[in-house]
Amino acid sequence: MLEVALSLGLLLLMGSSTIYLIHSQSPAGGPDTDTGKGAMLARSMIDSLRESSYAAVSAGCDTVYGRFIRRVYVSTDRDKEHKSVEVLVSWPLTADHTLTFNTLIGNDAYKSH
């Protein structure tokens, strides 16, 4: 009787461990998960900069989820009508990878209504 109870306990432990392992894995795998999160973080930063005022678009750096480093570089064109924005997201703790996204943001003050 003890052997049966012990076997059932081990079987339940193995089953729950397998279910946890399956649910913790992304269908795309480990590196794709970080790449997807990095792309999402870069895209969200670009979207938030596009929604802010032209004067508020500025360079900066932050850490997201404790392992993704997001850097924003901004340069103004000579005509002061556009800002070139470059967003770099890297995750050096799990892999030495970097994603770079670029966009132009226009100064809406010069648009005619």
C-alpha positions as CSV (number, residue, x, y, z in Angstrom):
1,M,0.0,0.0,0.0
2,L,2.9,2.4,0.8
3,E,4.5,1.7,-2.5
4,V,1.3,2.5,-4.4
5,A,0.9,5.8,-2.5
6,L,4.5,6.7,-3.2
7,S,4.2,5.8,-6.9
8,L,1.0,7.9,-7.2
9,G,2.8,10.9,-5.5
10,L,5.8,10.6,-7.9
11,L,3.5,10.3,-10.8
12,L,1.5,13.5,-9.8
13,L,4.8,15.4,-9.3
14,M,6.1,14.4,-12.7
15,G,2.8,15.3,-14.3
16,S,2.6,18.7,-12.7
17,S,6.2,19.4,-13.6
18,T,5.6,18.5,-17.2
19,I,2.5,20.7,-17.4
20,Y,4.4,23.6,-15.9
21,L,7.3,23.1,-18.3
22,I,4.9,23.1,-21.3
23,H,3.1,26.2,-20.2
24,S,6.3,28.1,-19.4
25,Q,7.7,27.6,-22.9
26,S,6.8,30.0,-25.8
27,P,5.8,28.4,-29.0
28,A,8.5,30.3,-30.7
29,G,11.3,29.3,-28.3
30,G,13.7,31.3,-26.0
31,P,15.5,33.6,-28.4
32,D,12.4,34.5,-30.3
33,T,10.6,35.4,-27.1
34,D,13.3,38.0,-26.2
35,T,13.3,39.2,-29.8
36,G,9.6,39.6,-29.8
37,K,9.6,41.4,-26.4
38,G,12.5,43.7,-27.6
39,A,10.6,44.6,-30.7
40,M,7.5,45.3,-28.7
41,L,9.4,47.6,-26.3
42,A,11.0,49.5,-29.2
43,R,7.7,49.9,-31.0
44,S,5.9,51.1,-27.8
45,M,8.6,53.7,-27.3
46,I,8.3,55.0,-30.9
47,D,4.5,55.1,-30.6
48,S,4.6,57.1,-27.4
49,L,7.1,59.5,-28.9
50,R,4.8,60.0,-31.9
51,E,1.9,60.8,-29.6
52,S,3.9,63.4,-27.6
53,S,4.5,66.9,-28.6
54,Y,7.4,67.7,-31.0
55,A,9.2,69.7,-28.2
56,A,8.9,66.7,-25.8
57,V,10.7,64.3,-28.1
58,S,14.1,63.8,-26.5
59,A,16.8,61.3,-25.9
60,G,16.9,59.0,-22.9
61,C,17.5,55.5,-21.5
62,D,15.6,53.1,-19.3
63,T,15.6,49.5,-18.2
64,V,12.4,47.5,-18.7
65,Y,11.6,44.2,-16.9
66,G,15.0,44.4,-15.2
67,R,16.8,43.0,-18.3
68,F,16.0,45.0,-21.4
69,I,17.9,48.3,-21.9
70,R,16.1,50.8,-24.1
71,R,18.1,53.7,-25.5
72,V,16.6,56.6,-27.5
73,Y,18.8,58.9,-29.7
74,V,17.3,62.0,-31.2
75,S,18.8,64.4,-33.7
76,T,17.1,67.4,-35.3
77,D,17.3,68.2,-39.0
78,R,18.8,71.5,-40.1
79,D,15.4,72.8,-41.0
80,K,14.1,72.0,-37.5
81,E,11.0,70.5,-39.1
82,H,11.9,66.8,-38.4
83,K,13.5,64.9,-35.7
84,S,15.3,61.6,-36.5
85,V,14.6,59.1,-33.7
86,E,16.6,55.9,-33.2
87,V,15.5,53.4,-30.5
88,L,17.9,50.6,-29.5
89,V,16.7,47.7,-27.3
90,S,19.3,45.3,-26.0
91,W,19.2,42.4,-23.5
92,P,22.8,41.7,-22.5
93,L,22.0,39.5,-19.5
94,T,20.4,36.6,-21.5
95,A,22.1,37.2,-24.9
96,D,24.2,39.8,-26.6
97,H,21.5,41.0,-29.0
98,T,20.3,44.5,-30.0
99,L,17.4,45.7,-32.1
100,T,17.3,49.1,-33.7
101,F,14.2,50.9,-34.9
102,N,14.3,54.3,-36.7
103,T,11.6,56.9,-37.5
104,L,11.1,60.5,-38.4
105,I,8.9,62.8,-36.3
106,G,7.6,66.0,-37.9
107,N,7.0,69.3,-36.3
108,D,3.3,69.9,-36.6
109,A,3.6,73.6,-36.0
110,Y,4.5,74.2,-39.6
111,K,1.5,72.3,-41.1
112,S,-1.1,74.5,-42.7
113,H,-4.7,73.9,-41.6
